[in-house]
Amino acid sequence: MESNALSISCAGLTLNNPTMLASGIMGYSTESFQRIANSGAGAVVTKSVGIQPRVGYVNPTVVQAESGIINAMGLPNPGITIFSEEIKFSKMILRVPLVVSIFGYSAEDYAEVAKKASEAGADAIELNVSCPHVKQTGAEIGQSPKLLSEVVQQVKIATNKPLIVKLSPNVTDITILAQAAIEAGADALTVINTLKAIAIDVETQTPILGNIKGGLSGAAIKPVALRCVYDIADQFKIPIIGCGGIKNWRDAVEFFLAGASIVQIGTAVADNIEVFQSITKGIENYLRKKNARSVKDIVGLAHRK
Ligand SMILES: Cc1cc2nc3c(=O)[nH]c(=O)nc-3n(C[C@H](O)[C@H](O)[C@H](O)COP(=O)(O)O)c2cc1C
């Protein structure tokens, strides 16, 4: 095995190891990004930021589910103008790539936020397309190939940084959305965001979350996420960042075998910030055991006929 077996170059980013912090887990501050980098993450993705500051939904915003959590934070964020200062500060300190996750309610919104985040020094932009589209209340931008394509095209014009599109699993066929993102110019895909879910209290007989519905994450969604990665890798050559329920090296390796080149870890970080180190160590041991020179050697192997 080569000494740099864990490092990976993918979609214009070079990581020391194939793990990233998933968006939304450690907020917006340089201190928390630095903590995550120090605990072994190969890159950090920020919580999603939009044009204007937003307070988010009323409490409760998170509820425990079996083998996971359901959250409906409502995208609380300081807005890109204030957050740009934090991006600049983070870039002076962080020694790992900083991916800025952005959201919007129209293609123009996305383009403006992407432009400002790029100017502030983001190493890449990740599009969170799971937020509702105002003109089509209830539907997510990431559920419509047409809207998704418009957003990706506009952002592509606004930035020359690597563009990662994070796909929603709340669709009938995720490969149709993957195709729309790829044809519109995505450099990589993050697969997947949370699954739409609900929790109900039997005593009060009402939904628990302030927003009624939220997104399920954690171990419960791993098989779904893995299937989405597998389906996309089966049809397209684009780099895939696997995300959903990853908590140990074995989970990460399953995603590589399904076709991902990098993995993101979210919910598991809340339980154990050291998870990046233990996953990386486990991947290294696995590669050695299988006589693989690098992660690239095992990407997509589960597709062998
Ligand atoms: C509390 C919480 C907040 C999140 N916020 C965001 C966000 O702002 N933007 C986004 O794209 N994804 C967000 N996510 C989704 C995660 O990035 C990830 O896609 C999802 O949780 C699945 O990965 P996991 O099972 O490892 O947590 C959030 C997830 C959680 C649990």
The ligand as an ORCA input file, in Angstrom:
! r2SCAN-3c Opt
* xyz 0 1
  C     -29.184     18.495     12.797
  C     -28.940     18.370     11.318
  C     -28.826     19.504     10.540
  C     -28.588     19.395      9.155
  N     -28.462     20.532      8.402
  C     -28.185     20.427      7.075
  C     -27.940     21.586      6.299
  O     -27.963     22.725      6.786
  N     -27.696     21.416      4.970
  C     -27.642     20.178      4.370
  O     -27.388     20.091      3.160
  N     -27.811     19.056      5.104
  C     -28.077     19.146      6.430
  N     -28.249     18.019      7.175
  C     -28.162     16.688      6.511
  C     -26.780     16.076      6.685
  O     -25.776     16.860      6.097
  C     -26.742     14.657      6.051
  O     -27.017     14.734      4.678
  C     -27.743     13.719      6.700
  O     -27.826     13.949      8.085
  C     -27.386     12.238      6.462
  O     -26.126     11.915      6.990
  P     -25.936     11.266      8.466
  O     -26.867     10.086      8.534
  O     -24.488     10.904      8.537
  O     -26.310     12.318      9.448
  C     -28.483     18.103      8.552
  C     -28.588     16.961      9.359
  C     -28.803     17.066     10.723
  C     -28.910     15.811     11.549
*
